[in-house]
Amino acid sequence: MLTRLILSALVAIACAAAGELRLRVVDLDEQPVWARFEVRDADGQMYRPVGAMRDVTATSRAGGEPWYIGSFVAKDDALLELPPGRYTVVAERGPEFQRYEHEIEIGLKGAVDLVIPLRPWIRMNEKGWWSADFHVHRRPEDVEKLLFAEDLNLAVVFTMWNKRDLFEGEELPKSPLRKIDDTHWLTLNNAEDERGGGAWMFHNLRAKLPLGVEGRWHPAGLRFISEAKRQRYVPLGFPWFDVEKPFWWEVPVVMALSPPDSIGLLHNHFNQYGVHAEEAWGRPRDRETYPGNQGFVDSSLELIYRYWNLGLTIPFSAGSASGVLPNPVGYNRVYVKLNEPPTLEAFYRGFRQNESFVTNGPMLFFDAVELPGNQVRIWVDAQSREPLDRIEIVANGEVVQTFEAPEGKMSFSTELTVGGGLHSWIAARCYTKNDSTIRMAHSRAITLQGAWGPQADAVFFIRWIDELIEESLKDPERFGSEAERNQVLSLYEQARGFYESKL
């Protein structure tokens, strides 16, 4: 009893010594809206309201500051009890809104009411662009709110992931789409096969795939890729097939034998406050040639550029893996230009056919046309809420033009002509200034008529597959039987033949 009284007294003293902070974000009409908040003291201790919605699954971080892990999402008034002192308050609503970050003083008496009018600096829907996060592992009921807090149009929520199945014992919903309103949607009939060879992601399945297998390398991911593609009513319909990262070991095999609809560039190793600059279970890069965060980015880009050089000009995708990695939903996102009224089918049709770019910050608009005399006319427009660093024009993996942004400049546009003739594709990319992570955007490739020689790229992937074959032969634990090994090795040899045909 005495212990209970002492504890009660201590709680009462603590409450008496606490000040109050009331937070609210409002829109242009002064109405409260969903937003994401960070509240931290001078020592980095983070605070949240009791019972606040937050990401409880992301407990690790990839360098940089740990602020996302302590963030929360709220609408209307968020009330925090805080010890007296100075605090940093951050409020965000995705990349199209200005970021609020200010210091405040909390005392013992009275509450501090902070009404934050977050304002958009750009509105992409009004320009005909639709945003999506292709990799979400949060609860669907939370995603319904997070779409508003992060100002995201479409979230691809994975309800099936290896042996995990949200619909266990049930059939998939007849429609993959759950519409919250006209501009905020999520899909649920999505599955991820993530094992030793790679992570293969299927959107808008019509029926479940038997992903709950024991082997990490057998059956090969190509079995499920083939099963998913057989569900299509038309060759380029649903399910959509996305390769999650370019450096998984079996990506060259998949690209050769069953090319995806998209491939992830801004994937879950790109975090809001850091970069996980390693290949995890994938093929490690040469860190002497590609050191640090920028080396990690350059190596990933080079891999996809090599596929583009081989004629596989597959568009980039982007995903946060929120719910597994420390990222807000929609931090890495793809924007697609829609030339028809927005529907789920129109989005994916537009992604396959129209302009698109991936980003975790700046907005990038790019176009190019070939002119007589082996010339290419280029238009590029980069806009950002953070100062730009540089804008680069890339053709067949070569940087053919670099524009250094003036100090503090948050927009850049130009129209120019560059030499053509040799290049088979051209694209644009841009970076912002950021000390803790890599913020960038990249356009899709625009095909040109130049006769680029892809032999070096083919040799690169032949050597990669040779390494894969060697590892498969010497690892006694990789397969359950010699028959399993031979089945998979046969696929590797078929893929090797594809690249040999490019020599």
RODO-2510 file (C-alpha; in nm, 4 decimals, decimal comma):
residues 503
     n   res          X          Y          Z
     1     m     0,0000     0,0000     0,0000
     2     l     0,2812     0,2399     0,0904
     3     t     0,4548     0,1689    -0,2399
     4     r     0,1332     0,2401    -0,4275
     5     l     0,0889     0,5712    -0,2473
     6     i     0,4464     0,6723    -0,3229
     7     l     0,4020     0,5884    -0,6923
     8     s     0,0763     0,7827    -0,7049
     9     a     0,2461     1,0808    -0,5465
    10     l     0,5332     1,0653    -0,7938
    11     v     0,2896     1,0536    -1,0871
    12     a     0,1008     1,3514    -0,9427
    13     i     0,4256     1,5473    -0,9040
    14     a     0,5302     1,4609    -1,2596
    15     c     0,1955     1,5727    -1,3988
    16     a     0,2098     1,8929    -1,1990
    17     a     0,5575     1,9616    -1,3400
    18     a     0,4445     1,9130    -1,7007
    19     g     0,3392     2,1749    -1,9493
    20     e     0,1009     2,1180    -2,2380
    21     l     0,1448     2,1457    -2,6132
    22     r    -0,1566     2,1289    -2,8413
    23     l    -0,0816     2,0762    -3,2118
    24     r    -0,3085     2,1134    -3,5104
    25     v    -0,2401     2,1408    -3,8846
    26     v    -0,4962     2,3273    -4,0929
    27     d    -0,5582     2,3593    -4,4661
    28     l    -0,6252     2,6694    -4,6758
    29     d    -0,9799     2,6835    -4,5351
    30     e    -0,8458     2,6659    -4,1768
    31     q    -0,9894     2,3158    -4,1379
    32     p    -0,7884     2,0513    -3,9472
    33     v    -0,6179     1,7907    -4,1641
    34     w    -0,4101     1,4777    -4,1133
    35     a    -0,0360     1,5377    -4,0813
    36     r     0,2787     1,3744    -3,9443
    37     f     0,4564     1,5301    -3,6448
    38     e     0,7893     1,5122    -3,4655
    39     v     0,8335     1,6630    -3,1193
    40     r     1,1789     1,6363    -2,9627
    41     d     1,3665     1,8085    -2,6834
    42     a     1,7198     1,9464    -2,6864
    43     d     1,8622     1,6017    -2,6003
    44     g     1,6790     1,4266    -2,8828
    45     q     1,4146     1,2660    -2,6620
    46     m     1,0917     1,2353    -2,8605
    47     y     0,7357     1,2757    -2,7330
    48     r     0,3922     1,1686    -2,8535
    49     p     0,0337     1,1980    -2,7312
    50     v    -0,0989     0,8966    -2,5451
    51     g    -0,2370     0,6466    -2,7971
    52     a    -0,1143     0,8389    -3,1004
    53     m    -0,0960     0,6610    -3,4361
    54     r     0,2640     0,5761    -3,5162
    55     d     0,4744     0,3212    -3,6999
    56     v     0,5541     0,0616    -3,4332
    57     t     0,7132    -0,1820    -3,6778
    58     a     1,0187     0,0194    -3,7827
    59     t     1,2681    -0,0153    -3,4981
    60     s     1,5939     0,0179    -3,6909
    61     r     1,7371     0,3002    -3,8951
    62     a     1,9996     0,3398    -4,1662
    63     g     2,2218     0,6100    -4,0241
    64     g     2,1224     0,9714    -3,9909
    65     e     1,8818     1,0919    -3,7247
    66     p     1,6217     0,8605    -3,5623
    67     w     1,3382     1,1120    -3,5831
    68     y     1,0979     0,9144    -3,7988
    69     i     1,0789     0,6315    -3,5451
    70     g     0,9503     0,8770    -3,2820
    71     s     0,7021     1,0528    -3,5126
    72     f     0,3232     1,0241    -3,4998
    73     v     0,0226     1,1015    -3,7178
    74     a    -0,2791     1,3019    -3,6031
    75     k    -0,5768     1,5085    -3,7095
    76     d    -0,7589     1,7746    -3,5034
    77     d    -0,5872     1,8534    -3,1721
    78     a    -0,2884     1,6450    -3,0635
    79     l    -0,2235     1,7081    -2,6924
    80     l     0,1164     1,6353    -2,5394
    81     e     0,2276     1,6753    -2,1775
    82     l     0,5900     1,7876    -2,1754
    83     p     0,8494     1,8794    -1,9132
    84     p     0,9418     2,2500    -1,9268
    85     g     1,2061     2,3294    -2,1836
    86     r     1,2767     2,4001    -2,5499
    87     y     1,1404     2,1687    -2,8179
    88     t     1,1698     2,1266    -3,1914
    89     v     0,8351     2,0720    -3,3615
    90     v     0,8150     1,9329    -3,7151
    91     a     0,4991     1,8923    -3,9229
    92     e     0,4798     1,7431    -4,2727
    93     r     0,2194     1,6343    -4,5311
    94     g     0,4313     1,4743    -4,8013
    95     p     0,6647     1,6348    -5,0564
    96     e     0,4101     1,8716    -5,2131
    97     f     0,3647     2,0690    -4,8905
    98     q     0,6093     2,2959    -4,7159
    99     r     0,7794     2,1398    -4,4144
   100     y     0,7269     2,3153    -4,0802
   101     e     1,0193     2,3050    -3,8341
   102     h     1,0483     2,5501    -3,5448
   103     e     1,1596     2,5683    -3,1833
   104     i     0,9139     2,6490    -2,9054
   105     e     0,9376     2,7010    -2,5295
   106     i     0,7171     2,4989    -2,2928
   107     g     0,6619     2,6302    -1,9399
   108     l     0,4772     2,5060    -1,6345
   109     k     0,1702     2,7243    -1,6615
   110     g    -0,0858     2,7163    -1,9384
   111     a    -0,0922     2,5297    -2,2676
   112     v     0,0878     2,6255    -2,5868
   113     d    -0,1552     2,6080    -2,8790
   114     l     0,0287     2,5670    -3,2071
   115     v    -0,1870     2,5943    -3,5195
   116     i     0,0264     2,5139    -3,8228
   117     p    -0,0983     2,6250    -4,1663
   118     l     0,0920     2,3842    -4,3928
   119     r     0,0727     2,5197    -4,7465
   120     p     0,1368     2,3387    -5,0757
   121     w     0,4236     2,4659    -5,2870
   122     i     0,3064     2,2561    -5,5839
   123     r    -0,0113     2,0602    -5,6655
   124     m     0,0693     1,7710    -5,8940
   125     n    -0,2888     1,6477    -5,9388
   126     e    -0,3796     1,9847    -6,0862
   127     k    -0,1015     1,9323    -6,3418
   128     g    -0,2364     1,5877    -6,4314
   129     w     0,0127     1,3811    -6,2293
   130     w    -0,0844     1,0942    -5,9944
   131     s     0,1373     0,9648    -5,7122
   132     a     0,1877     0,6096    -5,5814
   133     d     0,3955     0,4162    -5,3298
   134     f     0,4577     0,0652    -5,4663
   135     h     0,5701    -0,0924    -5,1377
   136     v     0,3610    -0,0549    -4,8206
   137     h     0,3489    -0,2970    -4,5259
   138     r     0,1212    -0,1007    -4,2912
   139     r    -0,2227    -0,2076    -4,1693
   140     p    -0,4878    -0,1199    -4,4302
   141     e    -0,6990     0,0672    -4,1738
   142     d    -0,3978     0,2862    -4,0901
   143     v    -0,3122     0,3410    -4,4571
   144     e    -0,6567     0,4925    -4,5078
   145     k    -0,5472     0,7792    -4,2809
   146     l    -0,1833     0,7858    -4,3883
   147     l    -0,2850     0,8561    -4,7471
   148     f    -0,4165     1,1917    -4,6249
   149     a    -0,1298     1,2580    -4,3829
   150     e     0,1265     1,2031    -4,6609
   151     d    -0,0869     1,3446    -4,9475
   152     l    -0,0509     1,0272    -5,1537
   153     n    -0,2943     0,9147    -5,4235
   154     l    -0,2296     0,5390    -5,4315
   155     a    -0,0744     0,2968    -5,1824
   156     v     0,0058    -0,0608    -5,2884
   157     v    -0,0439    -0,2510    -4,9602
   158     f     0,1078    -0,6000    -4,9417
   159     t    -0,1362    -0,8358    -4,7764
   160     m     0,0590    -1,1476    -4,8830
   161     w     0,4314    -1,1758    -4,8125
   162     n     0,5916    -1,5188    -4,8259
   163     k     0,4017    -1,7203    -4,5605
   164     r     0,2076    -1,4204    -4,4259
   165     d    -0,1454    -1,3829    -4,5602
   166     l    -0,3954    -1,1249    -4,4389
   167     f    -0,6670    -1,3222    -4,6215
   168     e    -0,5675    -1,6636    -4,4859
   169     g    -0,8563    -1,9061    -4,5316
   170     e    -1,0384    -1,6608    -4,7581
   171     e    -1,0443    -1,5761    -5,1246
   172     l    -0,9086    -1,2428    -5,2404
   173     p    -1,1537    -0,9516    -5,2646
   174     k    -1,3179    -0,9368    -5,6068
   175     s    -1,1846    -0,5855    -5,6554
   176     p    -0,8281    -0,5014    -5,5483
   177     l    -0,9190    -0,1346    -5,5018
   178     r    -1,0374     0,0384    -5,1859
   179     k    -1,1317     0,4020    -5,2591
   180     i    -1,1262     0,6368    -4,9619
   181     d    -1,2344     0,9284    -5,1803
   182     d    -1,1824     1,0398    -5,5387
   183     t    -0,8076     1,0994    -5,4964
   184     h    -0,6981     0,8631    -5,2172
   185     w    -0,6877     0,4913    -5,2942
   186     l    -0,5214     0,1739    -5,1737
   187     t    -0,5033    -0,1728    -5,3235
   188     l    -0,5013    -0,4983    -5,1272
   189     n    -0,4586    -0,7915    -5,3693
   190     n    -0,0812    -0,7596    -5,3668
   191     a     0,1844    -1,0213    -5,2920
   192     e     0,5617    -1,0228    -5,2439
   193     d     0,7859    -1,3244    -5,2970
   194     e     1,1059    -1,2321    -5,1107
   195     r     1,3661    -1,5041    -5,0779
   196     g     1,7313    -1,5669    -5,1631
   197     g     1,7200    -1,4666    -5,5288
   198     g     1,5135    -1,1523    -5,5050
   199     a     1,1908    -0,9762    -5,4160
   200     w     0,9234    -1,0090    -5,6847
   201     m     0,6110    -0,7989    -5,6294
   202     f     0,2693    -0,8593    -5,7822
   203     h    -0,0038    -0,5944    -5,7883
   204     n    -0,3764    -0,6562    -5,8277
   205     l    -0,3757    -1,0349    -5,8342
   206     r    -0,6931    -1,2153    -5,9383
   207     a    -0,6062    -1,5226    -5,7293
   208     k    -0,3528    -1,6069    -5,4609
   209     l    -0,0061    -1,7408    -5,5384
   210     p     0,1318    -2,0349    -5,3313
   211     l     0,4198    -1,8316    -5,1872
   212     g     0,4528    -2,0170    -4,8557
   213     v     0,7407    -2,2384    -4,9689
   214     e     1,0328    -2,3536    -4,7538
   215     g     1,3207    -2,3088    -4,9972
   216     r     1,5045    -1,9800    -5,0259
   217     w     1,6289    -2,0543    -5,3791
   218     h     1,3887    -2,3239    -5,4973
   219     p     1,1444    -2,2929    -5,6516
   220     a     1,2918    -2,0033    -5,8438
   221     g     1,0927    -1,6806    -5,8337
   222     l     1,0229    -1,7292    -6,2042
   223     r     0,7646    -1,9941    -6,1136
   224     f     0,5481    -1,7393    -5,9334
   225     i     0,6171    -1,4730    -6,1936
   226     s     0,4846    -1,7100    -6,4606
   227     e     0,1805    -1,8009    -6,2492
   228     a     0,1008    -1,4329    -6,1949
   229     k     0,1307    -1,3489    -6,5642
   230     r    -0,1024    -1,6378    -6,6519
   231     q    -0,3743    -1,4573    -6,4533
   232     r    -0,3790    -1,1739    -6,7066
   233     y    -0,6859    -1,1363    -6,9267
   234     v    -0,4718    -0,9433    -7,1742
   235     p    -0,0916    -0,9619    -7,2157
   236     l    -0,0242    -0,6238    -7,0532
   237     g    -0,3017    -0,6230    -6,7948
   238     f    -0,3157    -0,7120    -6,4261
   239     p    -0,1394    -0,8496    -6,2315
   240     w     0,1401    -0,5951    -6,2616
   241     f     0,4905    -0,7312    -6,1961
   242     d     0,7495    -0,5116    -6,0228
   243     v     1,1131    -0,5957    -5,9411
   244     e     1,1751    -0,4410    -5,6010
   245     k     1,5514    -0,3650    -5,6281
   246     p     1,8064    -0,3959    -5,9107
   247     f     2,0843    -0,5700    -5,7158
   248     w     1,9068    -0,8873    -5,6051
   249     w     2,1052    -1,1878    -5,7330
   250     e     1,8465    -1,3237    -5,9763
   251     v     1,7388    -0,9940    -6,1338
   252     p     1,9482    -1,0536    -6,4506
   253     v     1,7782    -1,3930    -6,4868
   254     v     1,4301    -1,2449    -6,4525
   255     m     1,5084    -0,9530    -6,6831
   256     a     1,6222    -1,1958    -6,9526
   257     l     1,3466    -1,4573    -6,9239
   258     s     1,0367    -1,2711    -6,8001
   259     p     1,0889    -0,8905    -6,7962
   260     p     0,8916    -0,6951    -6,5349
   261     d     0,6549    -0,4048    -6,5879
   262     s     0,8695    -0,1814    -6,3621
   263     i     1,1879    -0,1962    -6,1568
   264     g     1,2587    -0,0201    -5,8292
   265     l     1,5164     0,2567    -5,8187
   266     l     1,4030     0,4536    -5,5127
   267     h     1,3407     0,1531    -5,2915
   268     n     1,3387     0,0874    -4,9178
   269     h     1,7118     0,1509    -4,8702
   270     f     1,6364     0,5213    -4,9271
   271     n     1,5066     0,6483    -4,5926
   272     q     1,3888     0,9902    -4,4841
   273     y     1,6850     1,0415    -4,2503
   274     g     1,9494     0,8105    -4,3947
   275     v     2,0547     0,5644    -4,6651
   276     h     2,1035     0,1934    -4,6037
   277     a     2,4025     0,1942    -4,8383
   278     e     2,4537    -0,1807    -4,8747
   279     e     2,3044    -0,4552    -5,0870
   280     a     2,1882    -0,6757    -4,7958
   281     w     2,1223    -1,0227    -4,9497
   282     g     2,1901    -0,9008    -5,3019
   283     r     2,5090    -0,8920    -5,5077
   284     p     2,7493    -0,6512    -5,3306
   285     r     2,8940    -0,3648    -5,5287
   286     d     3,2636    -0,2770    -5,5519
   287     r     3,2871    -0,0279    -5,2651
   288     e     3,6192     0,1117    -5,3811
   289     t     3,4635     0,2141    -5,7111
   290     y     3,1282     0,3089    -5,5533
   291     p     3,1940     0,4369    -5,1988
   292     g     2,9386     0,5736    -4,9526
   293     n     2,5826     0,6833    -5,0091
   294     q     2,6407     0,8382    -5,3512
   295     g     2,8330     0,5303    -5,4615
   296     f     2,5383     0,3164    -5,3590
   297     v     2,3077     0,5306    -5,5730
   298     d     2,5452     0,5361    -5,8697
   299     s     2,5864     0,1590    -5,8595
   300     s     2,2085     0,1018    -5,8537
   301     l     2,1641     0,3442    -6,1423
   302     e     2,4354     0,1757    -6,3453
   303     l     2,2636    -0,1619    -6,3143
   304     i     1,9347    -0,0317    -6,4527
   305     y     2,1115     0,1746    -6,7184
   306     r     2,2744    -0,1470    -6,8416
   307     y     1,9314    -0,3057    -6,8896
   308     w     1,8152     0,0054    -7,0736
   309     n     2,1245    -0,0217    -7,2962
   310     l     2,0171    -0,3777    -7,3809
   311     g     1,6772    -0,2504    -7,4972
   312     l     1,4896    -0,3266    -7,1734
   313     t     1,3765     0,0336    -7,1146
   314     i     1,1476    -0,0553    -6,8253
   315     p     1,0231     0,2395    -6,6157
   316     f     1,1478     0,3045    -6,2641
   317     s     0,9226     0,2376    -5,9681
   318     a     0,9532     0,3584    -5,6090
   319     g     0,8421     0,2344    -5,2690
   320     s     0,8951     0,3098    -4,9016
   321     a     0,8450    -0,0342    -4,7385
   322     s     0,6807     0,1625    -4,4586
   323     g     0,5997    -0,0864    -4,1862
   324     v     0,9365    -0,2597    -4,2272
   325     l     1,1868     0,0212    -4,2884
   326     p     1,1821     0,3610    -4,1113
   327     n     0,9940     0,5504    -4,3797
   328     p     0,6675     0,7415    -4,4056
   329     v     0,4186     0,5981    -4,6516
   330     g     0,4875     0,7693    -4,9830
   331     y     0,8388     0,8866    -4,8971
   332     n     0,9690     0,7178    -5,2143
   333     r     0,7005     0,7584    -5,4792
   334     v     0,6363     0,7426    -5,8510
   335     y     0,4430     1,0122    -6,0365
   336     v     0,2584     0,9203    -6,3553
   337     k     0,1077     1,1639    -6,6067
   338     l    -0,2539     1,0710    -6,6755
   339     n    -0,4104     1,1628    -7,0081
   340     e    -0,7527     1,0280    -6,9118
   341     p    -0,9796     1,0393    -6,6036
   342     p    -0,8110     0,8688    -6,3051
   343     t    -0,8944     0,5046    -6,2488
   344     l    -0,6760     0,2211    -6,1266
   345     e    -0,6473     0,0867    -6,4800
   346     a    -0,5710     0,4358    -6,6151
   347     f    -0,2867     0,4791    -6,3660
   348     y    -0,1105     0,1581    -6,4637
   349     r    -0,1845     0,2150    -6,8334
   350     g    -0,0357     0,5627    -6,8006
   351     f     0,2670     0,4259    -6,6171
   352     r     0,3294     0,1853    -6,9031
   353     q     0,2794     0,4426    -7,1796
   354     n     0,3179     0,7994    -7,0532
   355     e     0,5592     1,0268    -6,8741
   356     s     0,6650     0,9253    -6,5244
   357     f     0,9356     0,9946    -6,2706
   358     v     1,0376     0,8666    -5,9282
   359     t     1,1235     1,0955    -5,6397
   360     n     1,1761     1,1305    -5,2672
   361     g     1,1738     1,5087    -5,2834
   362     p     1,2085     1,7176    -5,6008
   363     m     0,9652     1,7214    -5,8926
   364     l     1,1167     1,6559    -6,2341
   365     f     0,9542     1,7184    -6,5720
   366     f     1,1422     1,6017    -6,8796
   367     d     1,0897     1,5534    -7,2518
   368     a     1,3114     1,5026    -7,5556
   369     v     1,2654     1,4726    -7,9330
   370     e     1,5107     1,3840    -8,2062
   371     l     1,5893     1,6446    -8,4739
   372     p     1,7512     1,6115    -8,8170
   373     g     2,1280     1,6102    -8,8134
   374     n     2,1726     1,3754    -8,5181
   375     q     2,0474     1,6285    -8,2645
   376     v     1,8181     1,5854    -7,9654
   377     r     1,6044     1,8712    -7,8322
   378     i     1,5563     1,8519    -7,4538
   379     w     1,3239     2,0225    -7,2086
   380     v     1,3878     1,9839    -6,8359
   381     d     1,2168     2,1500    -6,5404
   382     a     1,3182     2,0664    -6,1803
   383     q     1,1324     2,2100    -5,8810
   384     s     1,1843     2,1462    -5,5111
   385     r     1,0959     2,2687    -5,1628
   386     e     1,4671     2,2222    -5,0746
   387     p     1,7619     2,3866    -5,2519
   388     l     1,8643     2,1984    -5,5637
   389     d     2,2171     2,0663    -5,5996
   390     r     2,2494     1,9604    -5,9654
   391     i     2,0522     1,8479    -6,2680
   392     e     2,2008     1,5938    -6,5075
   393     i     2,1100     1,4682    -6,8534
   394     v     2,2038     1,1028    -6,9009
   395     a     2,2228     0,9033    -7,2245
   396     n     2,3096     0,5326    -7,2231
   397     g     2,4583     0,5781    -6,8770
   398     e     2,6801     0,8714    -6,9749
   399     v     2,6242     1,2152    -6,8221
   400     v     2,6077     1,4331    -7,1337
   401     q     2,5157     1,7598    -6,9578
   402     t     2,5348     1,8827    -6,5966
   403     f     2,3757     2,1973    -6,4555
   404     e     2,4932     2,3089    -6,1127
   405     a     2,2077     2,4855    -5,9364
   406     p     2,2847     2,8337    -5,8010
   407     e     2,3119     2,8454    -5,4226
   408     g     1,9715     2,8327    -5,2558
   409     k     1,7881     2,7882    -5,5874
   410     m     1,4792     2,5676    -5,5665
   411     s     1,3816     2,5609    -5,9333
   412     f     1,5630     2,5170    -6,2598
   413     s     1,4408     2,4890    -6,6185
   414     t     1,6110     2,4908    -6,9522
   415     e     1,5704     2,3940    -7,3148
   416     l     1,8762     2,2795    -7,5048
   417     t     2,0015     2,0712    -7,7937
   418     v     2,2600     1,7959    -7,7508
   419     g     2,4291     1,5694    -7,9987
   420     g     2,2619     1,2400    -8,0796
   421     g     2,3291     0,9678    -8,3298
   422     l     2,4882     0,7056    -8,1052
   423     h     2,2596     0,6976    -7,8037
   424     s     1,9565     0,4677    -7,7806
   425     w     1,7940     0,6438    -7,4831
   426     i     1,8091     0,9668    -7,2856
   427     a     1,6782     1,0683    -6,9421
   428     a     1,7155     1,3305    -6,6681
   429     r     1,7897     1,3175    -6,2972
   430     c     1,8290     1,5792    -6,0262
   431     y     1,9498     1,5966    -5,6665
   432     t     1,8790     1,8314    -5,3774
   433     k     2,1200     1,9387    -5,1057
   434     n     2,0836     1,7174    -4,7974
   435     d     2,3383     1,6186    -4,5342
   436     s     2,1740     1,3033    -4,3967
   437     t     2,0257     1,1226    -4,6964
   438     i     1,9972     1,1231    -5,0762
   439     r     1,7051     1,3206    -5,2144
   440     m     1,6630     1,2876    -5,5879
   441     a     1,4275     1,2420    -5,8800
   442     h     1,4760     1,0490    -6,2031
   443     s     1,2719     1,0482    -6,5237
   444     r     1,1920     0,7434    -6,7316
   445     a     1,3976     0,6761    -7,0445
   446     i     1,3007     0,8298    -7,3778
   447     t     1,4001     0,6003    -7,6641
   448     l     1,6259     0,7335    -7,9403
   449     q     1,7263     0,5887    -8,2761
   450     g     2,1001     0,5668    -8,2114
   451     a     2,2712     0,2308    -8,2528
   452     w     2,4265     0,1903    -7,9093
   453     g     2,6520    -0,1132    -7,8771
   454     p     2,5424    -0,3125    -7,5690
   455     q     2,8228    -0,5700    -7,5760
   456     a     2,9915    -0,4442    -7,2569
   457     d     2,6597    -0,4537    -7,0748
   458     a     2,5927    -0,8081    -7,1944
   459     v     2,9369    -0,9190    -7,0748
   460     f     2,8674    -0,7605    -6,7360
   461     f     2,5551    -0,9711    -6,6823
   462     i     2,7170    -1,2872    -6,8221
   463     r     2,9834    -1,2547    -6,5530
   464     w     2,7123    -1,1885    -6,2932
   465     i     2,5265    -1,5059    -6,3904
   466     d     2,8528    -1,7005    -6,3898
   467     e     2,9025    -1,5901    -6,0280
   468     l     2,5469    -1,6991    -5,9504
   469     i     2,6091    -2,0396    -6,1067
   470     e     2,9359    -2,0782    -5,9162
   471     e     2,7720    -1,9913    -5,5835
   472     s     2,4888    -2,2349    -5,6572
   473     l     2,7329    -2,5175    -5,7281
   474     k     2,9513    -2,4728    -5,4209
   475     d     2,6811    -2,4010    -5,1588
   476     p     2,5639    -2,7411    -5,0254
   477     e     2,2770    -2,5844    -4,8263
   478     r     2,1186    -2,3875    -5,1089
   479     f     1,9017    -2,6670    -5,2520
   480     g     1,7226    -2,9641    -5,1047
   481     s     1,8276    -3,2019    -5,3810
   482     e     2,0349    -3,2292    -5,6961
   483     a     1,7142    -3,2163    -5,8998
   484     e     1,6245    -2,8781    -5,7459
   485     r     1,9732    -2,7469    -5,8195
   486     n     1,9565    -2,8598    -6,1815
   487     q     1,6138    -2,7015    -6,2329
   488     v     1,7406    -2,3638    -6,1181
   489     l     2,0749    -2,3914    -6,2979
   490     s     1,8863    -2,4591    -6,6206
   491     l     1,7121    -2,1214    -6,5848
   492     y     2,0443    -1,9500    -6,5205
   493     e     2,1883    -2,1040    -6,8385
   494     q     1,8868    -1,9885    -7,0404
   495     a     1,9350    -1,6328    -6,9095
   496     r     2,3045    -1,6500    -6,9903
   497     g     2,2096    -1,7378    -7,3475
   498     f     1,9971    -1,4213    -7,3720
   499     y     2,2964    -1,2017    -7,2901
   500     e     2,5266    -1,4018    -7,5174
   501     s     2,2859    -1,3231    -7,8041
   502     k     2,3629    -0,9509    -7,7519
   503     l     2,7379    -0,9926    -7,8162
***
